[in-house]
Amino acid sequence: MQRLKVLISGASIAGPALALWLAEYGAEVTVVERWPELRAGGQLVDLRGVSREVIRRMGVDADVRAASEDNFGLSFVDRRGRARGTLRSDQFGGDGPVAEIEILRGSLSRVLHERSRDRVDYRFGDRITSVRDEGAKVRVEFASASAESFDLVVGADGLHSELREMLFGPESRHVRHLGMYVSFWTARNHLELKDWTALYSEPGRSIGMRSILGSSKTMAFFTFRAGRPSYDWRDVEAQKRMVRARGYGMGWEAAALLSQIETAPDFYFDTCSQVNLPAWSTGRVGLLGDAASCASPLSGHGTTIAMVGAYVLAGELARTPDDVAGAFGRYEAALRPWVERIQRSAPGQGRVMTPETSHGIALRNGVTRLVSHLPGKARLLRNQARLSHAIVLDDYSQHLVGADRSRGR
């Protein structure tokens, strides 16, 4: 791969993960990111099942675990803050509603960037404006830098991927709204939660707190049910107004949490949507992570898919660097069935997080209280973990350059 020149769009998680693997295989890698710098903070993300094996092979397991956030469980509370159902992290083997590894998106991005930056050319504050596959090369134009040619280009630029739109047309053709919205922001830990999550629900909307940063702060989160979006996803002020309006009048700690949106440094809001494409690549240009196959935040597997996808795509490119289209095809064939299973599971997770009715809330809380006593508990817990492990990782270690090859298997 030492003669392979690769451009990646996006420096959140999928992009740096792919860049790190490609650098391990000897490729010349450039990552372009429209933000002026690496973004800190952000929502909590999970590393589930087989993705934990990926970070071990990557050699970043210790760094990721050191930067992760402890979480011992989740309580569903009523408007007075009384627990009406509790799930502990040790009930699900690390792959249930509370994952073994939960980490702030910005913290994981930083670990991957720090491991790759000496071998990868990161270009912040720029973006791709056009791509033209010329057969043997891909000609790329940028908003700021001069045009350049690459052997292949990968879009890892998220749900609202600009590169995907260049390849496959408007977002509206390929993004399916699941009828829910989600928002996150850092807030005070005024309840003094200790490595714990509390979630309060009313019909069609939920709000919660998850302690972070050694329980010095919390990650507030809010979800609500509504129809197709009619706002500009780039208009942050409009998003804040929508969240405050939708959360108005809620009980429990909603008012205290919503009042901190304006001063939060990391407010995030988006639809819960899925990406469904006829293919994840065309010629020498492909897509990775949410840009290719977003399963929505409801799935709990977005980061897991990104990390596994980066491992497989890099490995397949290392296997046949002279056949980029073939590598893209094998990568998609390996991941698509697994990703589609995860996508099908997402709406059910949404019904648990934000039930539509008071009866649904009571039923969820009641089942939660009983889960530890159910006769089939062991089978239930195995089923929770099965999806996170339902893909077999190939061994690409023979293609690593100047590294400990035992890490790649």
N, C-alpha and C positions, 0 to 999 in steps of 0.2 A: 504493500500500500504506500510505499514511500514516495511514489510519484503521483499519488491521488490528491487532488486539490479540492477541498470541500468547503462550501459556504452553508452556514446554519443561520436561520432567522429566528431570534428569540433567545434570551439569556435568563429565563426563569428557572425551570428545573429540567425539562426534557432536553433543551438545547445544550446546556453545560454537561449533562450526563452523556449525551451522544458525543460531544466534543472530547470529553475525557477518554472515552473508550476509543474513539478514532485516533487520538494522539497516542494511546498505548499501542495501537497497531501500526503506527508510523506515518499516518496521513498528515498532510499540511492543512490545518483547520482554521477557518475564520468564523467568528460569531458576530453578527450584527444585531444590535438592540436599539430600538427607537427611544427608550428612556435614556437620560443623560448619564445615569450611573446604575449600579446594581441596586435593586430595590430591597430595602430592609423590611422587617415586619411581615405583615400579611396574615392571612388566615392559617389556622392549624391544618396540617395535612397528615395523612396516615401512610405508613409503609406496612403493607400487609403481605402475608404469605410468602410467595416466591420472590417478591422484591427484596426481602431481607437477605436472601441468598445472593441476589444481584449486588447489593452493597458490600457483602462480604467478599465476593470475587473482585469487586472494584477496588478493594482496599480502603474503603472509607467507613466501614462499620463502626469502628471506635469513635471516629469524629462525629458521625451522625448521632450515635447514642449519647455522646457527651453534650450535644447541642439540643437533644430532645427534651420534651416537657413531660414530667411525671403526671400520670392520671390514674387514680385508683378506682374511679367509678363515676357513675351518673345517677342522679336522683331526679325523678319527675315530681315536681312540687305543686301544691295548690297555691291559691292567691295569698295565703298567709305564710307561705314558705315551708309548710309541713310536707315531708316526703311521703308520696303516695305510691311509690314504686322505685326500686333501686336495682341497678345492674353494676356488678363489680368487674373490673378488668380481668381478674383471674378466672372468671366463669367461662370465658370463651377462648382460652388458649392464645390470646393476643390478636384474634381476628374477628371479634364480635363488634358490637356497637362502640366499645372502648378498645382501641387498638393497642398493641404492645409498644409500637413506636409512633408517637405523635410529635410533630415538630413544626415550628413556624415555617411557613413557605420561604420567607427570607433567610432563615437560618440554614435550611437545606440548600438553598441556592448559593449561599456564601461558602458552605463546605465544598460544593462541587466547583465553584469558581476558583477558590484558593488552590484546589488540587490540580486544576487544569491551566491556570493563567500563564504559567511559565512556558507552556508548550502550545498555547492557543492564542491567536490574535483576536482579542475582544475589541470591537468597535462600538462604543456607546454613542448615543445621540444621532443615530443614522438609521435608515431603513431602505428596503428594496422598493424601487418604483416600477421596475419591469424585469421580466425574465424572458429569454428567447433560447429555446433548445435548438442548437445548431447541428445536432447529431453527435459529433465528437466532443463538443463542449457546450456549456450553457453561458450565454452572454447576459450579464446582470448589470442593470443601471441602478444607482443609488440616489437618494435625495441630496446627499452632500459630497460623497466621494466620487472619484472618476469611475467610469464603467470598467468592468473586469470580467474575465472568463474563468469558469470553474469546471471541474469534471462532473460535479453534481451539486445540487442545491436541496436543502431540507428545510421545510417550514415547521418550526416548533414554536409558533407564535400564537398559540392559544385558541380559545373558542371563536374569537373574532378575527381569525387569521386573514391577513391581507394577501399572503401568498396563495392560500387556498382559493380566494376569490379570483386571483389572476388565472389560476389553473382551471377551476370548475364553475366559475360564475358566482352570482350574488349569494350572500349568506342565506337568504330566505329560501333558497332551493334545497339546502342541505342541513339546516339547523331546525330541530323539532323541539318546540317549547313543551315542557311537561306540566305546565299549569302552576308552577311555584317559583318564588323568588327568594334569594338569600342575601343576607348582608352580614358583614363582620366589622368590628372596630375594637381597638384597645380601650379599656375602661378601668376605673378604680376597682379594687377588690374590697368594696365596702362591707361585704358580708364575711370577709376573712375566710374565704374558701381555701382549703389546703389540699392541693393536688386533686381537685374534685370538680365535677360539672353539675350544675343545677339547671333544669329546663322547666319552664312553665308554658302551658298551652291553653288557648281558648279556641273555639271552633274556627278553623281556617287560618290560624296564626299562632306562632310560638316564639318565645324569646328566652334566652339563656345566658349563662355565664360559665366560663371555663378558666380556672386559675392558670396563669402562665408566669414565666420568668421567676421561678422560685416562689410562686404564689404572691408576688409583689403587685401583680396586675391581673386583670382578667381579659379574656377575649370574649366580648359580648357578641351575640349572634341573634339574628331575627329572621324568621321565614314567614311568608304568607302566601296564600293561594289567590291567584288572579289569572285573567285571560292573557291573550297574546300581548307582548310588549308594544307600546306605542311611544317610546321615548328614545332619545339618542343615548346610546350606551357610553358615549364619551362625556356627557353632561353630568358631572359629579354633583353639582348643586341641585339639579332636578332629581337626581337619585336620592339625595338626602331628604328633600321635601317629601318624596314618595314614602320613604321609610318612616318618617315622623308621622305622616298622615295615616298610614296603615297601622301604626302601633299606638295611635292616640286612644286613650281611655283604657288600655290594658291594665290588669291588676299586677300584683306581686311587685317586682322591682323595675317594671318597664319604664316608668317615668324617669327614674334615676339613670337608667342606662341610655335611654334615648336622648336625654339632655346633654350627653357627652359627645354626641356625633360631631358637632361643629368643631370641637377642639381635638378630635382624634387625628393622629398623624397618618393613619393607615386605613381609612374608611374604604370598604369594598362592597360593591353591589352588582348583582347580575341575575339573569334568569337561571333557572335550573333547566338546562337544555341538553340535547344530545345531537351529535353530528353523525349523519348517515350519508356516506359517499359511495358511489359505484366502484371506486378504486382509490387507493391511497397514494398513487403516484401516476405520472405520465412521463415516459422517457427517462430523462436524467434528473427529474425534479420530483420530490416526494414530500410526504407530510408525516408528522410524528406527534404523539400525545393528543391533547385536546384538539389540535388543528385537524387531525385525521379522524378521530373517533371519540370525541368527548362523551363520557358516560353520564355526566352531570355530577354535581356535588352530592346528590342523594345517593349515589352508588357507593361512596366511601372508597373508591378505587382509582380515582384520577391520577394520583401520584404513583401508585403502584403500576398502572398501565404505562405511564411515561417512563419509569425506570426500567421496566422489563422491555418495553419497546426499544429504548435506546440501546440496551444490551444486545438484543436480537438484530436490530438493523446494522449496528456497527460490526457485529460478528459476521453477518452475511456479506457485507461489503468487503470485509477482510478475506473472506473465503473466495470471492470472485471479483477482485477489483477491476478486472477488464470487462465485466458484465454487470454494469450498474443496474440496468433494467431487471435482469434476472435476480439480483440481490433484493431489490425492492419487492419483487413478486414473492420470493420465498419468505421475506419478513412479514408481508401481509398475510400470506397463507398460514403462517405459524400463529399469528396473533388474532386474526379476525374472529374465528369461532369463539375464542375465550372472551374477547371484548364484547361480542354480541350477547353472550350469556350474562355478562355483567350489566350491560345496558338493559336487558329485560328485567333484571332484579331491582333496578332503581326506583320505579314507581311504588313498589311495596315498601321500600325504606322511607319514602316520603309520607306514606300513610301513617307510619309509626311516629315519625318526627312531628308531623303537623296534621293530626286527624281533622276531618271536615266537620265533625259533630261532637256535641258533649258526650253522647253515648260512645263514640269512638275513643275519646280521651279516657273515659272511665274504663273501657274495655282494655286499652293499652296498659293502663296503670295496674289493673287487676291481673292481667296475664304476667306482667313484670313481677308482681309480688309472688306469684305462684311458680315462676320458672325454676327456682331452686328445688322445688318439691315435686316437679312433674316426673312420672314414671319413665318417660322417654327422654329425660334431660340429656343423657350422654349422646343419644342420636341427634338431638336438636343442636347441641354444641358442635358436633362433628360437621353437620350440615352448614353451620355458620362459617366454619373455616374452609370447607371444601372448595368454594369458588375462588378463594384467594390463592389456592395451590393448584388450580386446575389447568396448569400449563407446564410442560416439561422444558427445562432449559437445556439447550445444546451446549456442547463444549467447543469453544473457539480458542482455547489457550495456546494451541500450536501457532497461532498467528501473532501472538504478542511479541513485541520487539523490546529487547533489553530489559525484561521484567521477569519476576518470579512467575513462571507459567502455572504453578499450582494454584495461583489466585484465580485463574480463569476457568476452573472446573470445580 
